[in-house]
Amino acid sequence: MNKFGLHSQISMHYVRLVSTALEPAKKSKLSKVSVEAGDRLLKAVKEKMLKEHGRIDEADLRRRGYSEATIERLNSL
């Protein structure tokens, strides 16, 4: 037992939990390949929509669950 009355294994486990909870979240970076693959998929969506409707229907994209950032990206391609 340590000075707090806890077994050393339990206290070390607690220290690990607290230290990982206090660390800032690490932001994962997307690889260039995954970004390019996403762009190709968006281009395919854009081409299909232009072929079927003659325009990009943003309201339909929102109903399907596309985010505003994805719709903006689609318009920029």
Biotite code that builds the C-alpha atoms (Angstrom):
import biotite.structure as struc

atoms = struc.array([
    struc.Atom([0.000, 0.000, 0.000], chain_id="A", res_id=1, res_name="MET", atom_name="CA", element="C"),
    struc.Atom([1.152, 3.533, -0.678], chain_id="A", res_id=2, res_name="ASN", atom_name="CA", element="C"),
    struc.Atom([0.644, 6.662, 1.412], chain_id="A", res_id=3, res_name="LYS", atom_name="CA", element="C"),
    struc.Atom([-2.904, 7.064, 0.039], chain_id="A", res_id=4, res_name="PHE", atom_name="CA", element="C"),
    struc.Atom([-3.925, 3.583, 1.122], chain_id="A", res_id=5, res_name="GLY", atom_name="CA", element="C"),
    struc.Atom([-4.106, 2.251, -2.447], chain_id="A", res_id=6, res_name="LEU", atom_name="CA", element="C"),
    struc.Atom([-2.284, -0.668, -3.916], chain_id="A", res_id=7, res_name="HIS", atom_name="CA", element="C"),
    struc.Atom([0.450, 0.390, -6.310], chain_id="A", res_id=8, res_name="SER", atom_name="CA", element="C"),
    struc.Atom([-1.190, -1.303, -9.323], chain_id="A", res_id=9, res_name="GLN", atom_name="CA", element="C"),
    struc.Atom([-4.450, 0.549, -8.802], chain_id="A", res_id=10, res_name="ILE", atom_name="CA", element="C"),
    struc.Atom([-2.768, 3.898, -8.257], chain_id="A", res_id=11, res_name="SER", atom_name="CA", element="C"),
    struc.Atom([-0.556, 3.485, -11.363], chain_id="A", res_id=12, res_name="MET", atom_name="CA", element="C"),
    struc.Atom([-3.635, 2.588, -13.383], chain_id="A", res_id=13, res_name="HIS", atom_name="CA", element="C"),
    struc.Atom([-5.363, 5.714, -12.091], chain_id="A", res_id=14, res_name="TYR", atom_name="CA", element="C"),
    struc.Atom([-2.339, 7.872, -12.972], chain_id="A", res_id=15, res_name="VAL", atom_name="CA", element="C"),
    struc.Atom([-2.322, 6.476, -16.522], chain_id="A", res_id=16, res_name="ARG", atom_name="CA", element="C"),
    struc.Atom([-6.041, 7.142, -16.934], chain_id="A", res_id=17, res_name="LEU", atom_name="CA", element="C"),
    struc.Atom([-5.770, 10.711, -15.685], chain_id="A", res_id=18, res_name="VAL", atom_name="CA", element="C"),
    struc.Atom([-2.671, 11.513, -17.745], chain_id="A", res_id=19, res_name="SER", atom_name="CA", element="C"),
    struc.Atom([-4.211, 10.219, -20.974], chain_id="A", res_id=20, res_name="THR", atom_name="CA", element="C"),
    struc.Atom([-7.447, 12.083, -20.285], chain_id="A", res_id=21, res_name="ALA", atom_name="CA", element="C"),
    struc.Atom([-5.571, 15.353, -19.833], chain_id="A", res_id=22, res_name="LEU", atom_name="CA", element="C"),
    struc.Atom([-3.457, 15.044, -22.992], chain_id="A", res_id=23, res_name="GLU", atom_name="CA", element="C"),
    struc.Atom([-4.689, 17.104, -25.924], chain_id="A", res_id=24, res_name="PRO", atom_name="CA", element="C"),
    struc.Atom([-6.430, 15.090, -28.584], chain_id="A", res_id=25, res_name="ALA", atom_name="CA", element="C"),
    struc.Atom([-4.153, 14.221, -31.456], chain_id="A", res_id=26, res_name="LYS", atom_name="CA", element="C"),
    struc.Atom([-5.571, 15.148, -34.816], chain_id="A", res_id=27, res_name="LYS", atom_name="CA", element="C"),
    struc.Atom([-5.005, 12.475, -37.401], chain_id="A", res_id=28, res_name="SER", atom_name="CA", element="C"),
    struc.Atom([-3.852, 13.678, -40.764], chain_id="A", res_id=29, res_name="LYS", atom_name="CA", element="C"),
    struc.Atom([-5.304, 12.238, -43.917], chain_id="A", res_id=30, res_name="LEU", atom_name="CA", element="C"),
    struc.Atom([-2.883, 10.821, -46.405], chain_id="A", res_id=31, res_name="SER", atom_name="CA", element="C"),
    struc.Atom([-2.615, 12.346, -49.853], chain_id="A", res_id=32, res_name="LYS", atom_name="CA", element="C"),
    struc.Atom([-3.937, 9.119, -51.359], chain_id="A", res_id=33, res_name="VAL", atom_name="CA", element="C"),
    struc.Atom([-7.114, 9.168, -49.248], chain_id="A", res_id=34, res_name="SER", atom_name="CA", element="C"),
    struc.Atom([-7.759, 12.845, -50.078], chain_id="A", res_id=35, res_name="VAL", atom_name="CA", element="C"),
    struc.Atom([-7.350, 12.117, -53.799], chain_id="A", res_id=36, res_name="GLU", atom_name="CA", element="C"),
    struc.Atom([-9.685, 9.116, -53.520], chain_id="A", res_id=37, res_name="ALA", atom_name="CA", element="C"),
    struc.Atom([-12.292, 11.293, -51.823], chain_id="A", res_id=38, res_name="GLY", atom_name="CA", element="C"),
    struc.Atom([-11.966, 13.891, -54.559], chain_id="A", res_id=39, res_name="ASP", atom_name="CA", element="C"),
    struc.Atom([-12.502, 11.228, -57.223], chain_id="A", res_id=40, res_name="ARG", atom_name="CA", element="C"),
    struc.Atom([-15.660, 10.051, -55.472], chain_id="A", res_id=41, res_name="LEU", atom_name="CA", element="C"),
    struc.Atom([-16.965, 13.617, -55.204], chain_id="A", res_id=42, res_name="LEU", atom_name="CA", element="C"),
    struc.Atom([-16.233, 14.203, -58.887], chain_id="A", res_id=43, res_name="LYS", atom_name="CA", element="C"),
    struc.Atom([-18.235, 11.077, -59.726], chain_id="A", res_id=44, res_name="ALA", atom_name="CA", element="C"),
    struc.Atom([-21.171, 12.336, -57.648], chain_id="A", res_id=45, res_name="VAL", atom_name="CA", element="C"),
    struc.Atom([-20.927, 15.728, -59.351], chain_id="A", res_id=46, res_name="LYS", atom_name="CA", element="C"),
    struc.Atom([-20.791, 14.252, -62.863], chain_id="A", res_id=47, res_name="GLU", atom_name="CA", element="C"),
    struc.Atom([-23.752, 11.955, -62.183], chain_id="A", res_id=48, res_name="LYS", atom_name="CA", element="C"),
    struc.Atom([-25.841, 14.797, -60.778], chain_id="A", res_id=49, res_name="MET", atom_name="CA", element="C"),
    struc.Atom([-24.977, 17.081, -63.701], chain_id="A", res_id=50, res_name="LEU", atom_name="CA", element="C"),
    struc.Atom([-25.826, 14.311, -66.167], chain_id="A", res_id=51, res_name="LYS", atom_name="CA", element="C"),
    struc.Atom([-29.184, 13.509, -64.536], chain_id="A", res_id=52, res_name="GLU", atom_name="CA", element="C"),
    struc.Atom([-30.373, 16.970, -63.456], chain_id="A", res_id=53, res_name="HIS", atom_name="CA", element="C"),
    struc.Atom([-28.187, 19.405, -65.373], chain_id="A", res_id=54, res_name="GLY", atom_name="CA", element="C"),
    struc.Atom([-27.148, 21.104, -62.117], chain_id="A", res_id=55, res_name="ARG", atom_name="CA", element="C"),
    struc.Atom([-25.880, 20.383, -58.616], chain_id="A", res_id=56, res_name="ILE", atom_name="CA", element="C"),
    struc.Atom([-28.892, 20.085, -56.318], chain_id="A", res_id=57, res_name="ASP", atom_name="CA", element="C"),
    struc.Atom([-27.490, 21.218, -52.959], chain_id="A", res_id=58, res_name="GLU", atom_name="CA", element="C"),
    struc.Atom([-30.805, 20.694, -51.156], chain_id="A", res_id=59, res_name="ALA", atom_name="CA", element="C"),
    struc.Atom([-30.840, 17.060, -52.262], chain_id="A", res_id=60, res_name="ASP", atom_name="CA", element="C"),
    struc.Atom([-27.267, 16.629, -51.084], chain_id="A", res_id=61, res_name="LEU", atom_name="CA", element="C"),
    struc.Atom([-28.176, 18.068, -47.672], chain_id="A", res_id=62, res_name="ARG", atom_name="CA", element="C"),
    struc.Atom([-31.139, 15.666, -47.415], chain_id="A", res_id=63, res_name="ARG", atom_name="CA", element="C"),
    struc.Atom([-28.770, 12.788, -48.178], chain_id="A", res_id=64, res_name="ARG", atom_name="CA", element="C"),
    struc.Atom([-26.546, 13.867, -45.276], chain_id="A", res_id=65, res_name="GLY", atom_name="CA", element="C"),
    struc.Atom([-23.695, 15.655, -47.032], chain_id="A", res_id=66, res_name="TYR", atom_name="CA", element="C"),
    struc.Atom([-22.065, 18.317, -44.842], chain_id="A", res_id=67, res_name="SER", atom_name="CA", element="C"),
    struc.Atom([-21.752, 21.941, -45.894], chain_id="A", res_id=68, res_name="GLU", atom_name="CA", element="C"),
    struc.Atom([-17.979, 21.518, -46.177], chain_id="A", res_id=69, res_name="ALA", atom_name="CA", element="C"),
    struc.Atom([-18.423, 18.545, -48.509], chain_id="A", res_id=70, res_name="THR", atom_name="CA", element="C"),
    struc.Atom([-20.903, 20.451, -50.667], chain_id="A", res_id=71, res_name="ILE", atom_name="CA", element="C"),
    struc.Atom([-18.473, 23.377, -50.899], chain_id="A", res_id=72, res_name="GLU", atom_name="CA", element="C"),
    struc.Atom([-15.687, 20.970, -51.844], chain_id="A", res_id=73, res_name="ARG", atom_name="CA", element="C"),
    struc.Atom([-17.928, 19.427, -54.490], chain_id="A", res_id=74, res_name="LEU", atom_name="CA", element="C"),
    struc.Atom([-18.625, 22.853, -55.999], chain_id="A", res_id=75, res_name="ASN", atom_name="CA", element="C"),
    struc.Atom([-14.912, 23.690, -56.072], chain_id="A", res_id=76, res_name="SER", atom_name="CA", element="C"),
    struc.Atom([-13.962, 20.556, -58.044], chain_id="A", res_id=77, res_name="LEU", atom_name="CA", element="C"),
])
